[in-house]
Amino acid sequence: MTSRRRRVVLRQTWANIVWCHWPVSAEELQSVLPNGLTPDLFEGQAWVGLVPFSMVNLRLPGLWGFLTRWSRSANFGEVNVRTYVNGPDGQRGVWFFTLDASSWVGVATANAVLGLPYRVAKTSFTQTASSRRWTSARHSDRAQSVLEVEVSSEPARPAAPGLERFLFERYALYSVWHGFILRGELSHRPWRVKPAELRSVNAEIVSKAGLTVSGSPHLFVGESVEVSIHPLRVARRR
């Protein structure tokens, strides 16, 4: 996605990403969303995702970038539980139930700058030529996740129109701060993706978010992207 010139509050690279999604009912999803947000549906269906990835070279923009490099908080694993919503401003975005990350400084930075529900966790990532495996264990409640997939040997390609773009090509998020719904936008080039097959999954952190998932998930992996995060603003009702 190419954006107009906007102020940047954080820069980072997302790597080793795996998208694992299940369909859920719109009614169940609405019951765990904050007031002001409604499920964004694809052909009448809501979706929830378990999405792990590597945060690489997280940094403040410009000369302030040395602070994150000095604190050794620039690289860590993250596992988030997310869904897709419509905001009070009538626009679409991502809602994060939790974001588990293995850097307490990174967690503090993201919480302060973005107002997101980051949690400190122990994460691990291993891969072979044909597989990716992510695990996480949260410090606060010991909630765990495991996701291991077999990656297709086909070349990476742009996300296809339809469900793939609905799930992957998301350039905005919502958060709640002191009772206000905030909207933040980000920019990066479009994803290049390839399908994957499930080896094993533990979705405990999804159930901790109040959602029940079952059956075979929709699975894809993506190539790395460079990401710019722009300032949040109050999402005012149109």
C-alpha positions as CSV (number, residue, x, y, z in Angstrom):
1,M,0.0,0.0,0.0
2,T,1.4,3.4,-1.0
3,S,0.3,6.2,1.4
4,R,0.4,9.9,1.1
5,R,3.0,11.6,3.2
6,R,2.0,11.2,6.9
7,R,3.9,11.4,10.1
8,V,5.4,8.1,11.2
9,V,5.6,7.1,14.9
10,L,7.1,3.7,14.5
11,R,9.0,1.7,11.9
12,Q,9.5,-2.1,11.8
13,T,9.8,-5.2,9.7
14,W,7.3,-8.1,9.9
15,A,8.8,-11.5,9.0
16,N,8.0,-15.2,9.3
17,I,4.3,-14.5,9.4
18,V,1.7,-17.2,9.5
19,W,-2.0,-16.4,9.2
20,C,-4.3,-19.0,10.8
21,H,-8.0,-18.1,10.6
22,W,-11.3,-19.7,11.6
23,P,-14.8,-18.6,10.8
24,V,-16.9,-17.6,13.8
25,S,-20.5,-16.4,14.1
26,A,-21.1,-12.6,13.9
27,E,-23.2,-12.8,17.0
28,E,-20.5,-14.5,19.1
29,L,-17.9,-12.0,17.8
30,Q,-20.1,-9.0,18.5
31,S,-20.5,-10.2,22.1
32,V,-16.8,-9.8,22.8
33,L,-16.2,-6.5,20.9
34,P,-16.3,-3.1,22.7
35,N,-19.2,-0.8,22.1
36,G,-18.7,1.2,18.9
37,L,-17.2,-1.7,16.9
38,T,-19.1,-4.2,14.7
39,P,-17.9,-7.3,12.9
40,D,-16.6,-6.8,9.4
41,L,-18.0,-9.8,7.4
42,F,-16.9,-11.6,4.3
43,E,-20.0,-13.0,2.5
44,G,-21.8,-12.9,5.8
45,Q,-19.1,-14.6,7.8
46,A,-16.9,-13.2,10.6
47,W,-13.3,-14.4,11.1
48,V,-10.8,-14.6,13.9
49,G,-7.1,-15.1,13.4
50,L,-4.1,-16.5,15.3
51,V,-1.2,-14.7,13.7
52,P,2.4,-15.1,14.8
53,F,5.3,-13.2,13.2
54,S,8.8,-11.8,13.9
55,M,9.1,-8.2,14.7
56,V,12.4,-7.1,13.3
57,N,14.2,-3.7,13.7
58,L,11.4,-2.1,15.6
59,R,12.4,1.6,16.0
60,L,11.3,5.1,16.6
61,P,11.7,7.3,13.5
62,G,14.7,9.5,12.8
63,L,17.3,10.1,15.4
64,W,15.2,8.6,18.2
65,G,15.8,5.2,16.6
66,F,19.0,4.7,18.7
67,L,16.8,4.3,21.8
68,T,15.3,1.1,20.7
69,R,18.6,-0.2,19.4
70,W,20.3,0.6,22.7
71,S,17.5,-1.1,24.7
72,R,17.9,-4.3,22.6
73,S,14.1,-4.3,22.1
74,A,14.2,-4.1,18.3
75,N,13.7,-7.8,17.5
76,F,11.2,-10.2,19.1
77,G,8.5,-12.7,18.4
78,E,4.8,-11.8,18.5
79,V,1.6,-13.8,18.5
80,N,-1.7,-12.0,18.2
81,V,-5.3,-12.9,18.3
82,R,-7.2,-10.6,15.9
83,T,-10.5,-10.0,14.1
84,Y,-11.9,-7.6,11.5
85,V,-14.3,-4.8,12.4
86,N,-16.1,-1.7,11.2
87,G,-15.5,1.4,13.3
88,P,-17.8,4.2,14.4
89,D,-16.2,6.3,11.6
90,G,-17.6,3.8,9.1
91,Q,-14.2,2.5,8.1
92,R,-12.7,-1.0,8.3
93,G,-9.8,-2.2,10.4
94,V,-8.3,-4.8,12.7
95,W,-9.2,-5.4,16.3
96,F,-6.6,-7.1,18.5
97,F,-7.8,-9.1,21.5
98,T,-4.3,-9.7,22.7
99,L,-0.7,-9.4,21.3
100,D,1.8,-11.6,23.1
101,A,5.4,-10.5,22.7
102,S,8.8,-11.6,24.0
103,S,10.2,-8.1,24.8
104,W,9.0,-6.2,27.8
105,V,10.4,-3.0,26.4
106,G,8.7,-3.6,23.1
107,V,5.4,-4.3,24.9
108,A,5.7,-1.1,26.9
109,T,6.6,0.9,23.8
110,A,3.7,-0.4,21.8
111,N,1.2,0.0,24.7
112,A,2.3,3.6,25.2
113,V,2.3,4.6,21.5
114,L,-0.6,2.6,20.2
115,G,-2.8,1.8,23.2
116,L,-2.9,-1.9,22.3
117,P,-3.3,-4.9,24.6
118,Y,0.2,-6.2,24.5
119,R,1.2,-8.9,27.0
120,V,4.7,-10.2,27.8
121,A,5.2,-13.8,26.7
122,K,7.9,-16.3,25.9
123,T,7.8,-16.9,22.2
124,S,9.9,-19.2,20.0
125,F,10.2,-19.7,16.2
126,T,11.8,-22.5,14.3
127,Q,11.7,-23.3,10.6
128,T,13.0,-25.7,8.0
129,A,12.9,-25.4,4.2
130,S,9.3,-26.5,4.2
131,S,7.9,-25.7,7.7
132,R,7.3,-23.0,10.3
133,R,6.6,-23.5,14.0
134,W,5.6,-20.8,16.5
135,T,4.9,-21.2,20.2
136,S,4.1,-18.7,22.9
137,A,3.4,-18.8,26.7
138,R,2.1,-15.7,28.3
139,H,3.6,-14.6,31.7
140,S,0.4,-13.3,33.3
141,D,-2.0,-16.3,32.9
142,R,0.2,-18.9,31.2
143,A,-2.1,-19.1,28.2
144,Q,-0.3,-20.9,25.4
145,S,-0.3,-21.2,21.6
146,V,1.3,-23.6,19.2
147,L,1.1,-23.3,15.4
148,E,3.2,-25.5,13.1
149,V,2.5,-25.5,9.4
150,E,3.9,-27.2,6.2
151,V,4.6,-24.5,3.6
152,S,3.7,-24.9,0.0
153,S,6.6,-25.2,-2.5
154,E,4.8,-22.9,-5.0
155,P,6.2,-19.4,-5.5
156,A,4.9,-16.6,-3.4
157,R,2.2,-14.4,-5.1
158,P,0.0,-11.4,-4.3
159,A,-3.1,-12.2,-2.2
160,A,-6.0,-13.2,-4.5
161,P,-9.2,-11.1,-4.7
162,G,-11.8,-12.2,-2.2
163,L,-11.2,-13.8,1.1
164,E,-7.3,-13.6,0.9
165,R,-7.3,-9.8,0.5
166,F,-10.1,-9.5,3.1
167,L,-7.9,-11.3,5.7
168,F,-4.4,-10.1,4.8
169,E,-4.5,-6.6,3.2
170,R,-5.4,-4.6,6.3
171,Y,-3.9,-1.2,6.8
172,A,-5.7,0.1,9.9
173,L,-6.4,-0.9,13.4
174,Y,-8.7,0.2,16.2
175,S,-7.9,0.4,19.9
176,V,-9.6,1.7,23.0
177,W,-7.9,4.4,25.2
178,H,-9.6,6.0,28.2
179,G,-13.1,5.2,26.7
180,F,-12.3,6.5,23.3
181,I,-12.0,4.3,20.2
182,L,-8.9,5.2,18.3
183,R,-8.0,4.4,14.7
184,G,-4.4,4.0,13.5
185,E,-3.2,3.5,10.0
186,L,-0.1,1.8,8.7
187,S,1.6,1.4,5.3
188,H,3.6,-1.2,3.5
189,R,3.8,-2.9,0.1
190,P,1.1,-5.5,-0.6
191,W,1.8,-8.9,0.8
192,R,3.2,-11.8,-1.2
193,V,1.8,-15.1,0.1
194,K,1.6,-18.8,-0.3
195,P,-0.7,-21.5,1.2
196,A,0.2,-23.8,4.0
197,E,-1.1,-27.0,5.6
198,L,-1.6,-27.6,9.3
199,R,0.7,-29.8,11.3
200,S,-0.4,-28.9,14.8
201,V,-2.2,-26.1,16.6
202,N,-3.1,-25.1,20.2
203,A,-5.4,-22.1,20.1
204,E,-5.8,-21.6,23.9
205,I,-5.1,-17.8,23.6
206,V,-8.1,-17.6,21.2
207,S,-10.4,-19.3,23.7
208,K,-9.1,-16.9,26.3
209,A,-10.4,-14.1,24.1
210,G,-13.9,-15.5,24.5
211,L,-14.2,-17.2,21.1
212,T,-14.6,-20.9,20.2
213,V,-13.0,-22.2,17.1
214,S,-12.9,-25.6,15.5
215,G,-12.3,-27.4,12.3
216,S,-9.5,-26.9,9.7
217,P,-8.2,-23.3,9.7
218,H,-7.5,-21.2,6.6
219,L,-3.7,-21.1,6.5
220,F,-1.2,-18.9,4.6
221,V,2.4,-17.6,5.1
222,G,3.8,-14.3,3.9
223,E,7.1,-12.8,2.9
224,S,8.7,-10.0,4.9
225,V,7.4,-6.4,4.6
226,E,8.7,-3.0,5.9
227,V,6.0,-1.3,7.8
228,S,5.4,2.4,8.9
229,I,3.0,3.1,11.7
230,H,1.1,6.4,11.6
231,P,-0.4,8.4,14.6
232,L,-3.7,7.3,16.1
233,R,-6.7,9.6,16.1
234,V,-10.2,9.4,17.6
235,A,-12.5,7.5,15.4
236,R,-15.4,9.8,15.2
237,R,-18.8,8.7,14.1
238,R,-19.8,9.9,10.7
